[in-house]
Amino acid sequence: MLRGIVFDFDLTLVDSAVGICGNLNALAEEKGLRPLEIDEVRPTIGWALVDAMRSFWGDGPAESEWLPRYRSLFVERNYAGVRPFAETTAALEHFQQTNVPMAIATNRLAPEGIVRAAGLDSYFPVIVGIENMRAKPDPAIVLEALRQLGLSAEEGIYVGDTEIDMRTALNAGMTAIGVTTGNHDAAALKSSGAEFVISSLRQLPDLWEDLHGKE
């Protein structure tokens, strides 16, 4: 029986592309790296950040210099440009009011601050990032989120916007729900393992009820 929901964060709950691109370009200017266009940044959102940085700028001190400075820039700029999608809050309120346990599992290193800045922390008693854990599509962070919620993989769904999210759900043994608010269309999400695809979180409460009705 399905009991709880684990969400990805970036481009699933919030539109963070403008903020991420702005902070990457602040880093690029400071470090003498080439500036980036938002269209090349968007497809990498949801990757481990060091992998995205290497895809933009090649070999370099991504872990020792670029990543720490990026994170300090992000704090200094007060998480600029990160806002929940219009449908996010209503969907989360529905699940909170109906006592559905919820968590976030994201490839961000320390996601608590950005979740709080987006005004979503009150919905999520469990927020798991990749500090001391392997990044998606390894299922470690999703399984840890389930563990903290007190749920098994069979009792949870994972909602995300990328092919990596769908593979992560399958690797965890969970039902994969794709949402096309990011950079991947329904066909790409389904080919990566999504059992269902929705166009926005507005549709998730009804899908949740349908899934329960089929059990």
Backbone torsions as a table, in degrees:
resi	resn	phi	psi	omega
1	MET	NA	133.7	177.4
2	LEU	-74.3	134.2	-178.0
3	ARG	-129.3	-25.8	-173.6
4	GLY	-145.7	167.8	-175.7
5	ILE	-128.7	131.5	171.2
6	VAL	-112.0	132.1	-177.8
7	PHE	-112.5	144.0	157.2
8	ASP	-68.0	169.8	-178.3
9	PHE	-109.4	-68.3	-173.5
10	ASP	-67.4	127.8	178.9
11	LEU	65.1	7.3	169.1
12	THR	-107.7	-53.1	176.3
13	LEU	-98.0	-31.8	-174.5
14	VAL	-134.3	153.8	171.0
15	ASP	-95.3	102.1	-174.8
16	SER	-110.6	5.1	-172.0
17	ALA	-62.4	-44.0	-177.8
18	VAL	-63.2	-44.4	-179.9
19	GLY	-64.8	-42.9	-179.8
20	ILE	-64.8	-45.4	179.7
21	CYS	-62.5	-42.5	179.6
22	GLY	-61.6	-40.7	179.9
23	ASN	-74.1	-34.4	174.3
24	LEU	-63.5	-39.7	179.9
25	ASN	-72.0	-30.7	172.7
26	ALA	-64.1	-40.8	175.8
27	LEU	-64.4	-44.1	-178.9
28	ALA	-60.1	-43.7	179.6
29	GLU	-63.2	-41.4	-178.5
30	GLU	-67.9	-36.2	-174.0
31	LYS	-99.5	2.1	179.9
32	GLY	72.4	31.2	178.1
33	LEU	-98.6	162.3	-178.0
34	ARG	-68.8	142.6	176.9
35	PRO	-70.7	156.8	-175.3
36	LEU	-114.7	149.7	171.9
37	GLU	-95.7	148.0	-176.4
38	ILE	-62.2	-30.5	-179.2
39	ASP	-66.7	-24.9	176.1
40	GLU	-89.4	-19.3	178.0
41	VAL	-80.0	-41.1	-174.7
42	ARG	-52.2	-46.4	-177.2
43	PRO	-65.2	-15.8	-178.0
44	THR	-95.4	-5.5	-179.0
45	ILE	-68.4	126.3	-172.8
46	GLY	108.6	-17.5	172.3
47	TRP	-73.1	162.5	164.1
48	ALA	-60.7	134.9	-170.5
49	LEU	-62.9	-35.9	179.3
50	VAL	-64.2	-34.0	177.2
51	ASP	-67.1	-40.7	177.0
52	ALA	-62.8	-44.9	179.9
53	MET	-59.5	-42.4	179.8
54	ARG	-67.7	-32.0	177.6
55	SER	-68.5	-30.5	178.6
56	PHE	-79.9	-45.9	-164.9
57	TRP	-120.9	3.5	177.0
58	GLY	74.6	-162.2	-179.0
59	ASP	-65.4	141.1	180.0
60	GLY	174.1	-179.1	-176.0
61	PRO	-78.1	59.8	-173.9
62	ALA	-62.0	-45.8	-175.7
63	GLU	-80.4	-36.9	-173.7
64	SER	-85.1	-29.4	-175.7
65	GLU	-122.7	-53.9	-172.4
66	TRP	-64.4	-49.4	-175.8
67	LEU	-64.0	-48.3	178.8
68	PRO	-60.3	-40.0	-179.2
69	ARG	-69.9	-39.0	176.2
70	TYR	-56.9	-45.7	-177.0
71	ARG	-65.9	-37.1	177.6
72	SER	-69.7	-36.3	175.6
73	LEU	-62.8	-39.4	-178.8
74	PHE	-63.3	-40.4	177.7
75	VAL	-68.4	-44.3	-179.1
76	GLU	-60.2	-35.5	-178.4
77	ARG	-88.8	9.1	173.3
78	ASN	57.2	41.7	176.0
79	TYR	56.3	39.4	-175.8
80	ALA	-57.4	140.0	172.9
81	GLY	83.0	6.4	179.6
82	VAL	-104.9	113.0	-176.8
83	ARG	-136.0	141.3	174.8
84	PRO	-61.1	145.3	169.8
85	PHE	-61.5	156.4	-175.4
86	ALA	-58.3	-31.4	-175.6
87	GLU	-88.1	-9.8	-170.0
88	THR	-63.7	-53.4	-172.3
89	THR	-61.9	-42.8	-179.5
90	ALA	-62.1	-41.9	179.1
91	ALA	-64.4	-44.2	-179.5
92	LEU	-66.3	-38.2	177.4
93	GLU	-62.7	-39.6	177.8
94	HIS	-59.0	-48.5	-177.2
95	PHE	-69.6	-35.3	176.9
96	GLN	-64.5	-42.8	-178.9
97	GLN	-68.5	-25.9	179.1
98	THR	-98.6	13.6	172.6
99	ASN	60.9	38.1	173.7
100	VAL	-90.3	119.2	179.4
101	PRO	-63.4	137.7	-178.1
102	MET	-132.7	149.1	177.1
103	ALA	-144.9	163.2	171.0
104	ILE	-115.1	135.3	172.0
105	ALA	-131.5	113.9	-170.0
106	THR	-136.0	153.9	176.4
107	ASN	-77.5	8.1	171.1
108	ARG	-72.1	149.6	-177.3
109	LEU	-71.2	-50.1	-177.7
110	ALA	-134.6	83.3	-168.2
111	PRO	-81.4	-8.6	-173.1
112	GLU	-58.5	-42.3	-177.6
113	GLY	-64.2	-43.5	-178.2
114	ILE	-71.4	-34.1	176.1
115	VAL	-64.8	-41.7	178.0
116	ARG	-65.7	-42.4	-179.8
117	ALA	-63.9	-30.8	178.2
118	ALA	-79.6	-4.7	178.3
119	GLY	77.9	22.7	-175.3
120	LEU	-111.2	-1.2	-172.5
121	ASP	-63.7	-28.6	-176.8
122	SER	-68.5	-15.9	179.8
123	TYR	-88.3	-14.3	-168.5
124	PHE	-125.4	99.6	174.1
125	PRO	-69.8	-17.3	-178.4
126	VAL	-126.2	122.8	177.2
127	ILE	-134.0	119.0	-174.5
128	VAL	-122.2	127.3	172.7
129	GLY	-113.9	-165.7	-171.6
130	ILE	-100.0	14.1	175.1
131	GLU	-63.0	119.5	-178.7
132	ASN	64.3	19.2	178.7
133	MET	-137.7	157.6	-179.9
134	ARG	-77.3	145.8	-179.0
135	ALA	-76.0	156.1	171.2
136	LYS	-59.3	146.0	15.8
137	PRO	-84.7	3.1	168.6
138	ASP	-57.1	136.8	-174.2
139	PRO	-83.1	6.9	-170.3
140	ALA	-55.6	-46.5	-174.7
141	ILE	-71.0	-33.0	178.6
142	VAL	-70.0	-42.7	178.1
143	LEU	-64.7	-34.9	176.7
144	GLU	-67.5	-39.6	176.4
145	ALA	-60.9	-43.9	177.3
146	LEU	-61.8	-43.2	-179.6
147	ARG	-58.6	-44.4	-179.4
148	GLN	-68.4	-27.1	175.1
149	LEU	-80.2	-12.5	-177.4
150	GLY	78.9	30.7	-176.5
151	LEU	-119.3	153.7	170.3
152	SER	-89.7	167.2	179.0
153	ALA	-60.0	-37.0	-178.7
154	GLU	-68.2	-16.8	-177.9
155	GLU	-95.5	1.4	-175.8
156	GLY	-127.0	155.9	168.5
157	ILE	-115.3	151.4	175.0
158	TYR	-115.4	126.6	-177.2
159	VAL	-110.5	122.1	-179.6
160	GLY	-153.5	172.6	-173.2
161	ASP	-110.2	-0.5	-173.6
162	THR	-122.8	163.0	173.1
163	GLU	-60.8	-36.5	177.0
164	ILE	-60.4	-41.8	178.3
165	ASP	-61.2	-41.8	-179.1
166	MET	-66.2	-41.7	177.4
167	ARG	-65.6	-35.7	178.2
168	THR	-61.8	-45.9	179.2
169	ALA	-59.9	-44.5	179.1
170	LEU	-63.7	-41.6	178.9
171	ASN	-63.1	-28.6	179.4
172	ALA	-85.5	-10.9	-176.2
173	GLY	79.9	27.0	-177.3
174	MET	-108.1	164.7	170.4
175	THR	-74.9	127.9	-177.8
176	ALA	-98.3	125.0	177.0
177	ILE	-117.1	118.2	178.2
178	GLY	-93.6	145.8	175.3
179	VAL	-129.8	131.8	-171.1
180	THR	-90.5	34.9	176.6
181	THR	-86.0	-5.5	179.7
182	GLY	-104.3	-131.5	-172.6
183	ASN	-110.3	9.1	-176.3
184	HIS	-121.5	132.1	-179.2
185	ASP	-84.5	177.5	-175.3
186	ALA	-60.8	-40.1	-178.4
187	ALA	-62.7	-42.9	-179.9
188	ALA	-65.4	-40.8	179.9
189	LEU	-67.2	-42.1	179.3
190	LYS	-65.9	-39.0	179.8
191	SER	-67.9	-19.2	178.2
192	SER	-94.0	-0.9	173.6
193	GLY	121.5	1.8	179.3
194	ALA	-64.5	128.5	175.3
195	GLU	-78.1	-34.5	177.1
196	PHE	-138.3	150.8	177.0
197	VAL	-130.1	132.5	177.0
198	ILE	-121.8	159.3	-177.9
199	SER	-91.3	-18.8	176.3
200	SER	-159.6	165.1	179.2
201	LEU	-67.6	-12.6	175.8
202	ARG	-58.0	-30.6	-176.9
203	GLN	-85.9	-10.0	-173.0
204	LEU	-67.6	-42.0	178.5
205	PRO	-57.3	-42.3	178.9
206	ASP	-66.5	-40.7	177.7
207	LEU	-62.5	-41.8	178.0
208	TRP	-58.0	-44.8	179.5
209	GLU	-65.2	-39.5	177.9
210	ASP	-62.9	-41.5	180.0
211	LEU	-63.8	-39.8	177.2
212	HIS	-66.4	-36.2	-180.0
213	GLY	-66.9	-24.3	-178.4
214	LYS	-86.9	-9.1	-177.3
215	GLU	-79.0	NA	NA
